Amino acid sequence: MQVDLRILRYDPERDGKPHWEAYTVEARPIERVLDLLHKVKYEQDGTLTFRRSCAHGVCGSDAMLINGRNRLACRIRVDQLGKGRITVAPLPGLPVVKDLVVDMDGFFEKYKSAMPYFVADSTPPPERERRQSPEDRARYDDTTKCILCAACTSSCPSFWAQPSYVGPAAIVNAHRFIFDSRDEAAEERLENLRYKTQIKTLQRRLREAVDSGDGEQIAAAQPDLNADRKQQVQSANEKFKSQFQSIVTGVGTSLSISGAQAQIKDALQKLGSAYQSSFAKVDCGG
C-alpha cells in the first residue's frame, strides 16, 4: 500500500520557519512509522534528520508528534493510524534543532532537579543488597518504567505555559525514589521541586503584574482623567517598573531553601513599598 506521509521539516541554516513536505512511501500495514522515516531517508531524501536507537520502545529516542499525538515512532504501526494521511512533527514545547530533532537539554535539567538517584547516607552500606519487601516494591513499580522519551512532558499544557514547571517525567522519577522505603531523601526532593516551582512562579507573576501596567489599568478605568493625571499615572508606573527590575533580579539566587524563602519575603515587602511610593501622589479622581 502507498502511504501519504507529511513531515514537518526545518533546517535552521536554510529555513526561516518550519514547513511541511510530502512523501509517498510504499509500506505494509504492519510496518511502523519509524520504518517509513527510514525509507524516506534512505530512498528519497538523505537530509531528513531524526533520532532513533533501539527501535523497540525502550530507549525513548524517537518520540514524535504523530497524527497530532505524542507517540514513539518505533511502536505505532501504519494500520493503527487509519487509511488517511500520516503526519509527523517534532515534540511540541521543546526547541527544534533540525527536522524532528528537539533540544532535550532543558528536559534533562528538570529531570535532574528531581534527584533521580538513591540516597541513603545515615547508615553504612550493608555487606549485601538493601532488602525490600514485595509490598514496598510494588508502591513505586509503575514509575520505574519511565524511558525519558519526553512524550508526556511535551504534551502537557502546563509545561508549555510555564517553562519553569518541571513536568510529569521529573515528577514520576521523583515519585520512584520518594516512595522507595530504602531511600532517605524524600523531604529534600519535595522541597527542591517546590522551591523551583515557587521561585519561578513568583518571578513570572510579578513580571506579568508589572507588564500589564497597574498605571495603565487605572487610566483605562478612568476615561475622564485629564492629560496631567494620565501623565502622573504613566510616570508612576514607569517608576514602579524600574524598581521592580532591581528588586526581583536577585530572587532565587540563594542555594538554600530557607535563604530563597527569605528573599521572597523581602522582595514582596520591597515591592509593596515601591508600589506605594510610586503611586502615593497620583490623583486618579473619584
N, C-alpha and C positions, 0 to 999 in steps of 0.2 A: 504494500500500500504506500501511497505517497502522502507525506505529511507536510502541511504548510506551517513552517517554523518561522516565527518572528523573534528576533533578538535585539534587545536594546544595546546599541553599540556606543562607545565613547572612547576616543583616543585623545588625551589632553594635548598631544603635540600637533594634532590636525583639526580637532573639532571644537567649535565654540560651545556646543551643548550636545547632550545625548540625542541619538536619533535611532529610529527603527530600521532594520534591514531584514529583507525577506529571503528565505531559502526554501527550496523544495527538496525534501530528503526522502529517499526510499527506506522504509523501515517496516519491521514486523510488529504486530500488536504487543508482543511480549518484550520488546526492546525498551530500554529506559531512556529518559531524556538525556542522560549523560552519554548514551550511545549516539544520539542524534548530534550532540555537540561535537563528539569525536569525528563523526562523518563530515560535518561542516568544516572542521579544522583540517582534517587530513585530505579531504577530497575537493573542497570548494574554496576555502579562504583560510590560509595558514596564519593570518594575523589575528584571528579570533582568540581572545585570552580569557581563561577561566581557571579556577583551582579544582583539583581532584587528586586523590591519593589512593586510598584503599579500594574505592568503588563498591564497598559493601556496607555502607551505613554505619561505620564505626569511627572513622577519623573526623567526620564533621566538616570536611574541607569544601564540599560542593553544595552548600545551602544557597538557594537562589529563589527569586520570586517567580514562580511558575504558574501560569494561568491565574495570576492575582493572589496566590497564596505562597507563603514561605514553605519550601519543601527541600528535601535532599534530591538532587538530580539523579543520584545513583539508586534511589529507592522507588521513585514514581515511574510507572510504566506508561507507554503510549495508550494502551487500551483503558487505563484508568482516567484518562483526561478527555474521553469522548472522541467524537469524529471530527470536531471542528479544528480551528487553528490553535496551535500551541505557542504561547508567548513566554519568553524567558528574559528576565531583567535582574539586575543586581539586588541584593538585600536592601530594603529601604532603611533610611535613618543613619546610614554609615557612609563616609566619604568614598566616592568611587575612584579607584586608582586607574583602571582601564577595563572597558567592557564589563565583564561580570565579576571582576575582582574588586573587593572593597577593602578599605584600610581597617584592620582589626585591632590596631594598637589601643585605641580607646576602650574597646570592648574588653580586652585582656587586662588593662589597668583597673577597670572596675571589678573584674573577676578577682584580681589580686587583693583588692581592698577588703574582700570578704574573708581574708586569711584562710584560703582553701588548703590547709595543711594541719596535721595532727600536732597538738600542743599538750604536753604532759611533763611539766618541769618540776613539780613539787616533790616527786618521789623518784628515786633512782630507777633506771630501766630494769625490768626483770631479766632473769637469765634466759627465759624463752619468751614467747609471744605474750602480749597482753590479752588475756582471755575475756570473752564476752558471751553472754547467753544468746541463744537464737531469738528470744523475745526482744532483747535490747537491739540486736542487729536489725530486726525487722522494722524498727521505728524509722530508720532512715534508708531503707532498701531502695525505694524509688529514686531518691536523689543521688544515688551512686551511678545512675545510668546516663547522666548528662554527658554529651560528647562535645560540648562547647562549639556547636555549629553556629550559634547566634541567631538561629531562626526564631526562637521565642522572644528574645530581647528586641530584635529589629522589627518585630511585628507588634510591639507594644506601644500604643498611642502615648502613654506617659513618658516613654523613652524618647519619642520624637519631640514631645512638647517641652520636656525638661532634661536637657543634656546632663545635668548632674545626677539624675536618677540612675542608680547602679544597674537596674534591670533584673528581669526574672532569673537569668542564668547565674548571676552573682548571688542572688538570694537563695537559689536552690543549692548552690555549693556551700553557702554559709550554713544552711539547714543540715547538710550532710554531717558537718562536724559539731554543730550546736547540740544535736540530738544523739551524738555518739557518747555513750556512757563512760568511755575511757578518756575523753578529751576534757581539758580544764580551762578553755578559753572562750566559753560561750558568752559570758558577760562582755568580754573585751570585743568580741565580734559584733555583738548587738550595739554596743556603744559606738564602735567605729562606723558602722553603717548609719546609725542615727546621726552621728556627728557630721558625716559628709553630706547627708541629705539636708540637715538643718542649716549648715553654713551656706550651701549653695542656694537653698530656697530663700533664706533671709536676703542674700545679696540680690537675687532675682526680683523678689517682691519689692525691695526698697528701690531698685532701679526702675521697675515698672511704675511705682508710685510717683517717682520724680519725673520720669519721662512723660507720664501722662499730663503732668503740669497742674498742680493744685491751683496755681495762679490763673491758668487758662480756664480751668473749670469754674472758678469764681467769676471770671469775666463773662463766660458764656451764660452763667446763671443770672447775671445782672445786665441785661441788654441796654438798660438806660444809663449805665455808667458813662460819665463824660470822659473825654480824652485823657485828662490828667489822672483820673482814678485808674483807668486802664493801664496807663504807663506805670503807676505805682505798683499795680498787681504784677505786671510783667517784670519789673525790676526786682521785686521781692522774690519772685520765682527763680530768676536767674541767680540771685544771691544764694538762695537755698540750694540750688543745684550745685553751685561751686563748692559750698561747704560739704554737701553730701559726698562728693567725689573724694575729698581728702579724708572724711571720716570712715567711709566704707572700704577704702582700698586695703587697709590693714586687717580687716576682719577675716579670720580663718587662717592666719599665718602661724598661729601657735601650734606647737607639736602635741600639746596635751589637750585632753577633753576639757578639763577644768579651766585651762587658760583660754580656750576658744569660747567657752560659755561666758567667761568674764568679759571677753572682747565684745560679744554680742550685747550683753547688758550695758556696757559702757557706750557702745555705738548707738543704741536706742536712746539712751539718755541724752547724748550729744545731739542726735538728730531732732529730738523733741525740742531742745533748747534752740537749735539752729532755726527750726521752723518758726518758733515763737518770736525770735529776734528778727527774722526776715519779714514777717507779716504783721508785726506789732503795730506799726504806724500806717498800715494800709486802711484807708477808709473805703469800705465796699458798699456804703449806703445802707439802707434798711428802713 
